Amino acid sequence: MANLFLGLGALFLLIGIALKWGLLDWFGRLPGDIRYEGEHFAFFAPITSMLLISILLSLILWLFNR
């Protein structure tokens, strides 16, 4: 259990560094991501970005379980 928490902490640290340095600016701006901003309403659905992350996580988990 401790190793899991250490791994998650390291993952969150890497994600934080990537966000700080602007390496994840593409997230939410891919073709297929829906963004609508009206006068009193904003809607954002990162469909393509979530599909990409889902595929990447599925591949990583598949490799670990092999």
Protein Blocks (a to p, Z undefined) as FASTA:
>chain_A
ZZmmmmmmmmmmmmmmmmmnopammgopaghiacdddfkbccdddfklmmmmmmmmmmmm
mmmmZZ
